[in-house]
Amino acid sequence: MSTTAPAEEITPQIAAEVLHHYGHRDTHKPDAFYGLLVKLMAKADYANARSLANAFPTWAAAVDLARYSSTGTDTLAAIAAGTPRPSVAPNDYSPFADADPRYRHVFPTPVFFPDPIPGGLALAACLQLSVVPDESLQILDLDAPPIGLCSDCVDWIRTGTDRPSDKPYIECVGCETPTQHDGLCAVCRIEGHDRWKAGTRKTPQLTS
């Protein structure tokens, strides 16, 4: 979700209090307000989760880790304990990318298809579009992935399966095809990115 804070901004206290909601009773119990906030975030659909994340991005990042990532509670436990973790920088910027810009995304390479082109826009393992980095990322320990790595991408690396997107389908403003890419389909985004890099197209203007 693009409105959450990067994982490295999650404080030990927030990590511990979110863990408490997910059954780790040896961690600090949140007060009534934040306890209710975590409960709401844990059950919210896409639209309501996005609204809550706009107001409480760091809490949303912690809940997203616990809710969607198979290693999320381990990451939160490490943060709560103050254990240092390596971190990775996010992918390069593109106005046509719809993947969370605060995180690093990885790209699957299907059999019989060419590798994603560095600098180009491609579908990441989280099913959102991001800029392909110049060098591939080496993840040595999937049980303790680097902070800043997209949790959905981590799940794909571990299981080889995608988590279905819960984004609503919206008609693409470019070609009128139904899309889950926030009003501009993957093909139009990739074409727009290529033209934007070549300096022949401005930043897209999308209606909310």
N, C-alpha and C positions, 0 to 999 in steps of 0.2 A: 504494500500500500504506500503510495508516494508521499503521504502526509506524515508518516512515522519518522521519528528521529533515528540517526544511525545508532547501531548497537553499542558503540563505544561511549555514547552519552548516557547509557543506563547506569545509574548509581547503584552501589551495593545495597542501599536500603530499598530502592524500588525493586531490584532483582529479588531480594529476600521476601518482600511483601507479595509479589506476584507468585513466587514459589509457594507461599503459604496457601494461597487460593487453590493451587494445584496439588494440594495434599502433603506438602513438606511442612509438617507441623512443628518441626524444630527451628523454623525460621521465624522472623519477626512478623507478628500479626498487624496488618494495617488498621488505621483508625476507621471509624464508621463510614466516612465519606469515600476514602480511597478503596476501602473494601467493597463498597457498592459499585464504584467505578470499574474495578477489575471484573466484577461479576457481569456488569453490563457489556464490557468489551469482549468478554469471553463468549457471550451468547449473541452478539450483534450480527446482523446481516451486513452486506457490503456497504450500503448507503449509510446506515447508522454508525458502523465502525469507522467510516471515513470522517463523519462529523465529529465523533469523539476524538479521533486521532488529530484532527485540526486543533482541538483545544488542549489535548494532553499527548503530544507526540512521543515523549519518552516513555510514558506508561504504555502507550499503544505498541511501541517497539518491543517492550518486554513481554506483553501479552501475546503479540504475534509470534515471538520466538517459542513461547510455551505452547501456543495453540496449533501452530502449523509445522514447526520443525521437529524432526525426530531427535535432534540433538539439542533442542532449545532449552530444556530444563537443565541439561548439563552445562550449557553456556551460562545460564542464569546463576547456577550454583557456583561456577567459577568466578563470576562477577561479584556475587554476594560474599564470597570468601576472600576477595581481593587478589585472586590468583592472576598473574599477568598472562595475557594471551596475545599472540601475534595478530596484527591487523593488516588489512589490504585496502588499497585506494579504490574508489568507485571507477566505473568505466568513464571514458571521455564523454563530454557533453554533445548532444545533438538535440535541436528543437523538435525533431521527429521521433525521438526515442520515447517510449511510454513505460519502460521498465523503471523501477524505483531508482532515481538518480543518486541516492545516498549510499547505494550498495554496489558491490562488485558482482557481476553476473557471469555465468559460464555458458558455453555454447556446445550443445551436442553435435556430433558429426555422424549423421546417418550413413549407413553402408550405401555405396554406389553414388554418393553425393560429394561434391568438392568441399574442402574445408572452408569455413567462413573466412572472408577476406578481411585482413586487418584494416581498420578505419571505416569499414562498411557497417551498415546497419543490418542486424540479423536477429532471428528469433532465438532468445536465450532459453535455457532449460526451464525457466519459470513461465514460459509461454508469453513473455512480453519482449518487446524489441529494444535492443541496446547496441552500443557501438562496440565492435570487436576490437580488443586490445592488440597491440603489436606482438606481445609475447603471451603464450599460454600460461595459466596459473597452475602451479604444482601444489596439490593439497596432500600432505604427507599423512595426516591423521584425521580421518573422517569422524572420529569420536570427539575431537576437539578442533573443529574447523576454525580458521581465522575469523576474528571479529571483523565485521564489515562485509562478509560474504552473504549474499542473498540466501535466506533460509529455504526457499522453494527450490533453488538451484542445488543446494546441499542435499535436499531430499531426493532430487532426481539422481544425483551422483550415487547416493547410497542404494536406491531401490530400482532405478531405471524406469520409473513410472512418473507421470505428471499428475499434479493436483489440479483437477478441473477448475477453470476460472469461474468465479462467481460474479464477474462483471456482467452487467446487462448488455444485450445486443442493441447497438445504435446504428442508424444508417450512416454510411461513410459520406462525408461532405464532398469527397472527390469523385467517387464512382457510384454512389448510392447502394453499395453492397452492405448487407448487415455485418457488423463487426463488433468485437469485444475490445477493440483498441481505442476506446474513448473518442469515437467519432471520425477516425481516419484509419482506414484498413491497413493491413501490413504491407500490401503491394504499394499503395499510395505513399505510405511512410518511407519505404525503402527508396522509391523513385524520388521523393522529395528530398531525402537526405543526400542522395547522390548529386542532385542539382544544387542543393544548398552548399555542399562541399566545393562544387565547381564555381560557386558564386553567382549562380543564375536564378536563384529563388530565395525569397525572403522567408522569415519564420512564419509557420502556418498560423492562421487565425481560425480558431475553433469556437463554436458556440458551446456554452456549458450546459 
